[in-house]
Amino acid sequence: MNNPLSGLGDKAKLIQEAMKMQKEIQKEQVTVEKNGVTVTASGDQKIVSITTNGQSDDRIREAINEALKKSQEAAAKKIQQMGGMGGLGGLLGK
């Protein structure tokens, strides 16, 4: 007999691996310096710091992070309205 719950272990393992990968990505940081401005971003698309001519400006960092968060929420809402990732199956050739 085929146990319908047998795939749950595989799914749990995939979720655990995805969470581990996400934590590793969050640890990554990229720093770019251009025209007297230095920006450091984390792998999960958050601005860690902004320095302009040697001066830190947390107000700009907070505003950018808020804008990024809202844009991600809007994108997630749009994907849900389209039927979630399953709704994209036709576009992906599935």
C-alpha positions in Angstrom: 0.0 0.0 0.0 1.1 3.5 -0.7 1.2 5.7 2.4 -0.1 9.2 1.5 1.9 10.7 4.4 5.2 9.2 3.3 6.2 12.4 1.4 5.9 14.6 4.5 9.4 13.6 5.7 10.8 14.8 2.4 8.9 18.1 2.5 10.0 18.7 6.1 13.6 18.1 5.0 13.3 20.5 2.1 11.8 23.2 4.4 14.6 22.7 6.9 17.2 22.9 4.1 15.5 26.1 2.7 15.6 27.7 6.1 19.3 26.9 6.6 20.0 28.3 3.1 18.0 31.5 4.0 20.1 32.0 7.2 23.3 31.6 5.2 22.1 34.1 2.6 21.3 36.6 5.4 24.8 36.4 6.6 26.3 37.6 3.3 27.0 41.3 2.9 28.0 43.4 0.0 29.5 46.9 0.4 29.6 49.4 -2.5 31.3 52.8 -2.3 30.5 55.4 -4.9 30.7 59.2 -5.0 31.4 59.5 -1.3 28.5 57.2 -0.3 29.1 53.7 1.2 26.2 51.3 1.3 26.3 47.8 2.9 23.4 45.4 2.1 22.8 42.0 3.5 22.0 38.9 1.3 18.3 39.2 2.3 18.1 42.5 0.6 18.2 44.7 3.7 20.4 47.8 4.0 22.8 47.3 6.9 24.4 50.8 6.8 24.7 54.0 4.7 27.6 56.3 5.2 27.9 59.6 3.4 31.3 61.4 3.5 32.1 59.4 6.7 28.8 60.2 8.4 26.3 57.4 9.2 22.7 58.2 8.3 20.3 55.7 9.9 17.2 57.8 8.8 17.9 57.0 5.1 18.7 53.3 5.9 15.4 53.0 7.8 13.4 54.6 5.0 15.0 52.4 2.3 14.4 49.2 4.4 10.7 50.3 4.9 10.3 50.9 1.2 11.8 47.5 0.3 9.6 45.7 2.8 6.4 47.4 1.4 7.4 46.5 -2.2 8.0 42.9 -1.1 4.6 42.8 0.6 2.9 44.2 -2.5 4.6 41.6 -4.7 3.6 38.8 -2.4 0.0 40.1 -2.4 0.0 40.2 -6.2 1.3 36.7 -6.4 -1.5 35.5 -4.1 -4.1 37.3 -6.2 -2.7 35.4 -9.2 -3.3 32.1 -7.5 0.0 31.8 -5.8 3.0 30.2 -7.4 0.7 27.5 -8.8 -0.9 30.1 -10.9 2.4 30.6 -12.7 2.6 27.0 -13.8 1.5 27.8 -17.3 4.2 30.4 -17.7 6.8 27.9 -16.5 5.8 25.3 -19.0 4.1 23.0 -16.4 
